[in-house]
Amino acid sequence: MSRVINKLIRKISGSELAQQQNESIIKGGKANEEIVPLLRRMAADGCVLLKNNGALPIKDEDNVAMFGRVQNDSFFVGNGSGGDVCAPYKVSFADGMENNGKIHINEELKSIYGEWCRKSKNIPDPGFWGHWPRFYPEMPLKRDVVKRAADKSNKAVVFIGRSAGEDRENVLKKGSYYLTDREKEMLDLVTAHFDDVILILNIGSLIDFEEIESYKDKIGSILIVWQGGMESGNALSDILSGEVTPSGKLSDTIAKRYEDYPSSGNFGAKEYNNYVEDIFVGYRYFETFAPEKVLYEFGFGLSYTTFKTEVESADRADKKTTFTVKVTNTGKLPGKETVQFYVSAPNGKLGKAKKSLVAFHKTELLSAGESETFKTVISDESFASYDDSGKAGYKSRYILESGVYDIYVGNSVRKCEKVYSFTLESTVVTAELSEVMAVSENRAFERFAAVSDGDKIALSKEKVPVRTVDLKDRILSSLPEGKEISGDKGYKLSDVKSGKVKLQDFTAQFSLEELEAISRGEGPMNSSLGAKGNAGALGGVLESLRAKGIPPIITTDGPSGIRLLSACSLMPCGTAIACSWDEKLTEELFTEMGKEMIKKGSDVLLAPGMNIHRNVLCGRNFEYYSEDPYLTGKTAAATVRGIQKNGVSACPKHFAGNNQEYNRNHTDDIVSERALREIYLKGFEICVKESSPHCIMTSYNKINGVWSHYNYELCTTVLRDEWHFGGMVMTDWWMRYAPSPEFPQLRDNAYRVRAQVDVLMPGFKTAVSKSGGNDGSLLETYGQKDGITLGELQRTANNVLRFILSTDKKLD
């Protein structure tokens, strides 16, 4: 989403590299002054320092030579609905260094790069939807230029950048996952002439580090700055100058080679991918089975200062463990530390990851010698395991198997110490659920399993459990009752809000035509009902609905800011935000974003993007947070709380399993129920329970044969019945149409509404539709045996209206 809005933006955006940053659209547009300091802080705090031999921070006596065109042609965010924001300005890395004033730059070299980048022949085509550049061809670098720079400068900063996006996967080619020949030539020349080389990686997703590591100590410092939004350059200069001490921690594991990632053999397929790694995603795999394949572990990140972390007390009561922790800055510079808590559970019959993240805390800025003391409570249920096979004797239940549970505290998954242990004498059930979304027998495969081998855990394989539940019976047993259509009683939605009228009585006024209309968006993107460039409208899409006091609700992309045809703040990418590990700052940042939504006329921000980083090649990883579901859920919950403080709405997406962009409308995630619950749904569960988002967006892909927007067990059984979500569910834009296997007479919109996916967005059947959005599929079986029922139609309408009532949207 969406080729249509992309065409609009392309018409007026011009070349970012030619410094024509949407001037015709944002003429007179000003930056939101309240949000700028937070954008700068987040971009800096998300930077991860992987290596430092003392070259950083840059000192007053240093002179810095900057290499790489990305210093000028910086990647501020990825591409697609999660990135194409019309920012009022974007600070490149070169400009940020210049703005700093404390960093002495080699002006001759800066001019050489600047002049080369400005030549028309060197300005790359900005591309179009699904065909954006993944990299910019590097300037050919001559040895005499490097030598002359080395004569004047004692430190070199080398910039390398990458991008990907929606419909634009990363690939195992030079210029995407791998370095280009010119980039390697640049590194060869610079490392040959400079003793202090600092590598800056301007990326939205991880790239190959094997080639980078081959330079060994020739590259003294490595800093990942991600894609930091419109304040990218200023944030980098804060880090390099030492005004800000880096505090970011990796939200993903960096492996030695692509082939070392557990999903590498099962990603990118056109029809389906078997999730053979099961729950062993990211560090759960590496720390359990292959620690030798890791270059930089999950949670890792260096600082310019040092910290001492002390557990002052640990108290256990009521199935919870409470820790009192003191963190002291033992170095010479101010900084922040992230304290991470991991649990190691007994392997038992189910098999477990060696460690799992269960809590974290980001300190405030601590001066040298300053301390902070905090408390963290860890609930036992947060590290329970799901028995999807019954092999532990507790099928469809979350359990804690008997044995010893160790809790570790530190600042990465490896740099942590065991601080507390407790023993369960028998298995404890923490939740009794029901089988959902299990793999069908004809798609069964073998998944990874952790098997105890003496004191060691060995990697084995086992057949994935297959489906045993009849979905048709499950649906028919829970059909809602309808309320007889009453006709127009003169009730307005404001009467429901004031308590004068019950919601069910208000909805009973709706005709079948109105019930159909409220279950879809108005139709086109860039709806005339809202600000230019919006993603579409829902709610009051008919005059008769607006006459009942139902306002049109305006949606806008996305995770990196409000995507309209006007000046809006460009946020750091999702990965950068997650690498800050800072819930407080995230909530503060998105509180200001919520205020900006009100000013710009956005009722719903289609964010956060919170799919799991299953594979490093996923094009939308920049939008998403982490390989870890806990960090994902906590970061998303902070985002949602911030936005919704202002009476507007967040819309977490893509529910669920949107882990691949290639053929995304067709590809099928073949995944066990346990992996779904513990990994791919867990972040959404945390977000729903801790922040109560007003709405949720489904994904494009199938899960075990069923598209998410038709998935009753996903959107009703799990989301509403188990998690008690009370809001609205919408589709992503332009979904695949299909009949229901359980009810063959139901197709398309009726199939969707039966699953309790309330609104089809943007409302037309396809992106090129010219006619209205009522395709007839919702009501064609109304009144027939097993056809769509009045109760289902009214339930959907009630979900939409409860969503509207949960906001501060003005009602007539």
N, C-alpha and C positions, 0 to 999 in steps of 0.2 A: 504494500500500500504506500503510494499509489502512482500509477503511471500518469494519471490525469493531473494530479497536483504537481507532479514533477515537470510536466510540460509547461504549466503556468510559471513555475519557478525558473525554469530554464529561459523562458522568454525574457525575464527581467533580471536574472542574476548576473549575467556576464561572467567573465573569468575571474575567479577568486585570485588567481595568480597575477592577473593584470591590475589588481587593486580596485576592481570595479565591483565592490561588494554590495550588490543589490541596491545601488544608489537611487535608481528610479522608483523603487518601491519604498524605501525607508527614508526618503528625503525628509529631513527635518526630524527624523526619529532620534530619540535620545536614550541613552542607557538608563536603566533603573538604578539610580544611585545607591539605594539601600542594599541591593543584592550584590553589587560589584565586589565589595570587600570579602563577602562570603564565597563568591566564585573564586577569587584569588586564593583564599585560604584553602578551599577544598582542592583546587588544582595542585597546590603545593603539598598539602598533607596526603594526597594520593600518590605522590611520587615515591618510588621504591628504589632505594640505594642498595644495589646488589654487591658492589665491590668498591673498596676505597683504600688506596695505598698512601693516603695523606694528601693527594692532589686536591681534594675538596675539604673544606670550602676554599674558594679562591681568595688569596690574600691581597692586601693593598699593593704590595710590591710586584705582583704578578702582571704579566701582559699575556693576553689570551688571543690565540689565533683560532678562528671558527671555520671549520670545514664542513661541506655538505650543503646542498641547495635547500634542504629542509629548514635551515635557519631562516630562510626567507619564505619558502613555500611550505609552511607548516601545515600539518594535518590537525585541525582543531576538533574534529569529530568524525565518525564514520558516516556512511551514506544511507539514504533511504528515509523512511518515516521517522526513524530515531535520530536523524542528524541534520536534515535540511532546514535549519532555522535561519531566518534573516536577521543576523546579529547586527547591532548598531556599529560594531567595530570588532576586529579580531587582532590581537597583539601577537605578531610573529615572534619567534625566539630571538631573532636578530634585533627587533625593535625593543623587546623586553630587556635584553642585555644593554642596549643603548639607554633605555629609560632608567636603568638602575643607578647609574652615576658613580657607583663604587667599583665597577669592573672596568679595567683598562683593556680596550679591544684593539686588536691589530686592524687599523682603519684601512690600510692598503688592501688587505685580503678581503675585508668586508666589502669594499668597493668592487673588487673583482667579481665576487659572487653576485652582488647586487646588479651590476651592469649585465652580467651574463643572463641572470634570471629575467631581466626586463626585456631582453630582446624577443621580438615577436616569434621568432622561429623556435625559441626555447620554452615558450609558454605552452604546456601540454593542453590538449583538449580536455575540458572538465568532464566529458563523457555524458552519458544519459542513463536513464533508469536501468539498473542491472549491468551497466557497462562502464562504471566509473573506473578511473585508474587506481590500481592497487599501489603504485609507486610512481615517482617522478624520475625520469632518466637523469642520472647524475652528471654534473659538469665534468668534462675530461680534465684531469688534474695533471699538470706538468711538474716534473721534479724541481725545476728551478723556482717555481712559485712556492713550493713547500719549503725549499731550502731558504729562500728569502724570508719567508714567514718565520722560520725557526731562528733566523739571525736576530729578529726583533722580538720574538715572543718566547716565553719559557714554558707555556702550557698550551696544549691543543684541545679544543672541544670539537668532537666529530658528531654530526647529526645524521641519523638514518631514520627514515619514516616509512610507514605502511598504512594502508587503509583497506577496508572491505565494507560490506553493508548488506542491506536487504536485497535479496535476489543476486547477491554478489559474494560468493564463497571465497575464502582464502584457498590457495592451491599450492601443491608441492612443486613449485617452480621458482626460478630466480625472479626476484622482483615481487614475490609474495612471501612465502614461508622462508625462502632462502635468499641470501645476499646476491646482488647482481655482480657481474664481473667488475664494473666500474667502482662499486662500493668496496669490493675487496682490494682493488688497486689503490683506492683512496686510503684505506686502512694500512695497506703495505707501506705506502709512501709516508704517511704521517707517523706511523710507529717507528719508521727507520730514522726519522729526523728529530723526533721529540721524545724526551724521557718521560714526561708527564702527559698522558693521553686520557682524556675523559670522553667516554662514549655515551651519547644521549639517544635513547630509543623512543621515538615518537610513534607509538603503536597503539592499536585498539585491541589487539589479541596477540598472544605469544607467537614469536617467530623461532626459527632454528637458532640454538645457542652453541651448537657444536663448532661451527666455523668461528664464532666470536671467541669461544674459549680456547681455540687453537693459538690465539695470540698471547695467551698466558699473561705474564706480567708486563708485556708491552702495552697492554691496555690496563691502566692502573685503577680507573674508576668506571663503573657502569651504573647509569641512572635511567630507570624507566620512567618517563614522564607521561605515558599514555597519550590520550587526546584530551587536553585540559580545557576545552571550550575557549571562550573569547578572551580570557585572561591568561592563556597558556604561557605566553612569553614573559609576562611579569612574574608569574608564579615560578617559572624556572629560574629567573634571575634572583629571586628571593632565596632559593635553595643554593644555587651556586655561590652566591656572595656570602652565605652564612647568616643572612638575616632571619632565615627560617631553617631550623634543623630538620632534616628529613625524618618522617615518622611513619611513612607508609609501610605496609606489610603485604606480601604477596597473597592474593586471593586464589591463586592456582599454583600447582607444582610445575616447576620448569625441569623437564626431563632432558636427558642427554641427546636423544634422537626422537624424531616423530614416531618411529616404529615402537618406541618404548611405552607410549601411551596405550592403556588397555583397550581403548575403543578404535585404535588405528586400523584394525582389520575389518571393522564393521561400521564404516561411516561413508556417506556419499553415494550409497546405492540408489538407483532410480525407483525401485519398487518398495523395498523394505530393508530395514537394518535390524539384525538380531543384537539385542543388548546383552551380549555374552558376559560382559564384565559384571553385570548385575549391580549389587550395592557397592562394588569395589571401584568407585569412580575417583580419579585423582589420587590424593594422598592416601585414601583408604586402600587403594591397590598398592601403591609404592611402599608405604610403611609396613604393610602386611606381608607382601611377597617379593618386592624388588627394590629395596632401599639403595642398592648400588647403581640404579639407573637414574638417580636424581642428581641434578646440578644444584638447584636451589629449592629448598623445601617449602611447603605450604606454610604461610604465616611468617616467612623470613623477611627481614629488612633491616639494614644497618642505620646507624645514627651518627651524628657528630659528637655525641656525648655518651655516657654510660649510665646504667641504672642498676640498682639493687632491689630485688623483689623478695619480700619476706612474708610468709604466711604466719600471722600472729595467732590465729585460732581457727579451729575447724570444729563445728558442732553439728551433730546429726540428730534430727527429730522429725517425726511425721513424714517420713519418706523423702526428706530433703536434707541437703548438706549445706551449711552456711559457712562461708569463709570470710575472715577478716584479713585483708592484705594491705601491706604497707609498701609503697614504691618510693625510692629515694633517688634523686639525680646525683650520682656520684662523680659526674664529670665536671667540665669547666663551662659548658655552654648550656643555655636553656633548651629544653626539648620535651617531647611527649613520648610516653611508652604505652604499648598495647600489651596487656596481660591476658594470656590465653589459657583456658582451662580445657583439658582433654580427659576423656574417660577411656580406660582400657577395661573391657568387659570380658568375662570368661567366655572362651570360644564355644563351649557347650555343644549342643546338637545342631543348632542353627548355623553356627559359624559366624564370626564377627570380624570387623576391621580391627587392626591392632590398636588404633586410637580414633576417637571421634571428638570433634569440637562440640562443647556443650555450653560454653560461656566465654565472654571476653569483656574487657574494660579498657577504654582509652582514657588515659589520665588527662588532666588539664596541663597547660604549659607549666613545667617545673623549672625554676631557676636552679643554678648550681647549689647543691646542698639541700634543696627543698624537698619535702616529702608530701605524699598524699596517701591517705588511708581510706579504703572503701570496703564495702561488703558485697558479696555475690552469693546468691542462693541458687543451688542446682537441684532441680527436682528429679527424682528417680525416673519418672516417666519420660524425661527428655532423652534418655539413652536406652529406652526399651527397644526390642527387636520384634519384627512382625513375622509370625509363623504362617506362611502362605501354603505350606505343604502338609502341616500336621506332624512333621517329623519329630518335633519336640513334644507332641501330644496336646497342642493348644491351637488348632487350626483357626485362622481368622482372628487371632488375638495378638495384641502387643504384650510381650512378656519380658521379664527379667529372669534369666536362668540362674540357677543356684551357682554359687562360687564366689570368688574374690573379685571385687571391683576396685580398681586403682584409679586415683584422680591425680592428674599431673598439672603443674602450673609452670608457665614460662613465656617466652616471646616467639616461639614457633613450634611446629609439631615435633621438632627434634630437640630444640633447646628448651627443654622443660624437665622438671624434676618431680618425682612422685612425692606428694605431700600428704596423702590421706588414702586409707584403704578401709573398706568395710566388706563384710561377708553376708551373703544371703544363704540360709540353710536349705531353702526350698524355692522352687520357681514361684514368682509373683506375677499375677495377671494385672496389667495396668489399663487395658481397654479391651472390651469384647465387641467385635465388629462383624462384618459379613464379607464374604468373598465378592470382589468387584474386579472387572476388567482383566480377568485372568487370560492367559494365552490359550487360543483354541488348539485342539489336538492336532490339526493339520499344520500348525505353525510351530509346534514344539521344537525346542532346541536344547543344547546343553549349556548351562551357565557356570560361571566360576563359583567355587565353593572353598571355604577354608576348613581344612580337616586337621585335627590335632594329631601330631606325630611326636609323641613324647612331650618334651618341653617346647617343641617347635610347632609352627603352623605351616602346613603345606598347601599348595595350590592344587585343587582337584576340580573335577567337573561333575555336575549332576543334571538330570533332566529337569527342566523347568516345570512346575506344577501347572496343570491344565484346567480349563473351565469345567465347573460342575453345576453351576446355577442356571436355571432357565430364566432368561431376561424377560420374556413375554409375561410369565406369571408374576414376576416382580413388579412390572409396570402396572398390570391390570389390578393387582391387589392394592395399589396405592393411588388410583385415579381420584382426583378431587371432585367433590360435589359442586354443582353450579347453582347459581341463584337466578331464578326466573327473570328474564329481561322485563324490566318495568316500564321502559320508555322514559323520555326526558321528564324528570321531576323538578328541574330547575336547580339541582344541586351543583355547586362548584367545588373544585378541589380545595379551595380555601376553607370551605365548610368542614371538610375532613380534617384539615390542619387545626382548625379552631375547636374541634371536638363536637361540632353540631351534628355531623353526619358520620356514620360508619363507612369505612372504605368500601366494604362489600355492597352497601346500598348505593354508593356513588357509582361503582362499576356496573351495577345492575342496569343503569340507565343506558349503557352502551349498546348500540346496534351491532350486528355482526360485522358490518362494514367498519365500524370504529374499532372493534376488537381486532380485526385484521390489521388495520392501519397502525395501531399502537404497538404492534409486534414487529415493526420494521422502521427503518429510518426513512427520512423524507425522499431519498433517492440519490441525488447527485452529491459529489463532494463539492466544496465551495458553495454551500447552501446560501441562498439569498436571505435566509432567516437570520444569518449571523455574520460575523466579521469576515472580510475577504480572506480566502485561503483556508477556511475551516475544513475539517475532515467530514462534516456532515451533521445533520440535525435528527433528533428523535423526540418522542413525546408528542407534543402538540403539532403533528404534521398535517392534520386536516383542520379546516375552518371550524367544523363542528366540535372537534376536540378542544380547540382554542376557546370556543364559546363556552365550554364547560370549565374554563379557567386553567387548562393544562398548557403550560408554556412550552415552546420549543426549547430543547436542550441542545446546546452547541458543543460539539466535540472537537478537540484539536490534538494532533500529535504534539509531543511525544516525550520519550525519556530524556532527551537533551534540551528540552525547552519547548516553548509554544511555537508551533509551526504555522504561522500566518503570513500573509503578504504585508507585514508591517514589522517594525523593529522590535525584536524580542530577545531576551537574554539567552545566550548559548551556554549551556551547562557543561561541566566536565562529563566525559562518558561514564557509563555505569561501572565499568571496571575500575576506573580511577576512584570513583566514590567508594566502592567496596574496599579498595586498598587503603583507604583512610582508616577503616575500622572504627569510625567515629559516628555513633548513632546521634549524639547530641548535635554535632555540626550538620549532619545530614538533615535532621529535622528542622534546624534553623534555616538552612538553605532553602528547603522546599516550603517552609512557611512563607518566605519572601516570594517564592515562585507562585504560591497560591494567591498572594496579593496581586501579583502581576497578571494572573489569569483574570481576576476581576476587572482590572483596568483594560485588558485587551478583549474582553467579551467571551472568554472561554469558560464553559461550565464544567467540562470534563477534560482533564489531561489524560491522554491515553498512555499512561505510565504508572508505575515503573515496569520496565522489561525485566523479567526475573527468571528466565530459563537457565538451566544449569549449563555450565561450561563443560559439556561432555567431551567435546573434541576441540582442539585448538584451531581447526580450520573453519569452524562455523562462522559465516559472514557477519552474524549479528552478535557475536560475543562482546563487542564493544558496548552494546546496549545493556548487556546482562552483567551479573556481578561476579560469580564465583563457581568453582567446582563443588563447593560445599553448600548444602541446603540450609544449615543453621545461619551462616553468615549472610546468605541470600535472603532468608526470611527476615532477619533482624534489620538488615539494611532497607529492605522493601517496606517493612512496617514503619520505620522512621520516616521514610519518604511519604507514605500515605498519611501518617499523622500530621506532618507538616502541611501538606496541601490542604487537607480537610479541616484544619483549624479555621480556615477562612470561609467555610460554608460552601466551598466548591468541592469537586470530586476528583479523586484519583481512580484509575482503572488499571490495576495490575494485569499483566499479560505475559506470555500467551499460555493459556490454561488448556493443555499442558503438553510438554515434550517437544516444543519447537526448537529442536537442537540441530537442524540442518536447513539450509536455504535452497540447495539444489533440489528441484522437483518437489518443493515443499507442499504443494497442494495435493500431492498424490502419495508421497512417501509414508510408510507405515512403520511406527515404532513397535517392534515386537519385544516386549519387555515384561518381566515377571511382576506380579502384584507386589511382592516385597520391595523390589527396586523402585516401583512407582511410589509406594507409600513412604519409604525411608529416604529416597533421594529426590525424585522428580516432582512429587506433590508436597513434600515436607515444607519447603520454603513458602509455598502458597498457604499451607495450613498455619504456619507461624504468623504470616502476614494477616490472614483473615482473623485469627483469634486475638492478635495483639493490637490491630489498628482498625478493624471493622471497615474495610473499603466499601464504598457505596456501590461499586459495580466491578465486574471482572470481564475480561475479554478471552474468548476461546482461541485456540490455535488453528493453523491450517492443516496440520498433519493428522493422520490416523493414529490411534493407539489400539494395537491388537485388532486391527480390522475395522475399527469404527472411527469416523471423523469426530473430532472433539465437539463440533457444534451439533452433532446428533447423539452425543454420548450421555445417555440417561444416568449411568452409574457414576460418571465423572461429575456431572453438573447437578444431579439431584441426590443420589445416594451418598456420595462423599461430601460434596460441597455444602449441601443444604441440610441433609439429615444427620450427618456425622459432625460437621463443623459448625452447623447452625448459622450459616451465612444467610442474611436476610435481605440482601440487595438484589440488583439486577445483573443478568448475564447477557452480554452482547457478543455477536460474532466478530471476527476480524472481517476485513473488507473484501467482498466478492468471494463467496464460499462455493465449494463444489456442491452440486445438486445430486440427490440420490434417493432411491426408495428405501423404506425401512424393511430389513430382512424379517423382523418379527411381525410386522403388520404391512404386508405388501401393497395394500391399497393406499397407505400413507406415503407421501413423498415430500421432499423438499421442506417447505415451511411447516407443514403439519408434523413431519418427522422431527424437525427442530424444536417446535413448541412442546411436543410430547416429552422431549428430553429436558425441558425447562430451561432452554436457551431462549431468552425472552425477546431479543431484538436482533433482526437481520440488518447489518450495516454494509454499505450506507443506505440500502433499501432497494435499489434496482438489482436486477438479476446479474448483470455483468457491467463492467466498466464502460461499455459503449452503448448501453441501453438508452433509448430515447423516450420510451413510454413510461407510464407510471409503474410503481413498484408492486402492485397487486397482480401476481401471476396466476392466481386462482388455486394454488396448491394447498393453501391453508384450510380453506373451507369446503373443498370438493367432497370430503368424506363426512362432513358434519351431518349427524343424525343417522349415519350408517353403523352397522355392527363393527365394533372395534375402531370406528372412525374417531376423528378429533371431537372432543366433547366441549360443551359449554363451560364446564368446570375448568378444563385446561386453558381455554381461551381467557377466562376471567382471572385465573391464577397468574397467567403471564401479564395481563393488564395490571393486576394488583402489585406484582413485583416491580413493574416499571413505575407505577405511581408511588410506591413506598420509597423507591430510589429518589424520586423528585422531592418527596416530602422530607427526606433526610438532609436535603441541602437547604441553603438560604435563598434559593431562587424565589424571586418576587412572584406572588400569585395574585391574579386579578379577582 
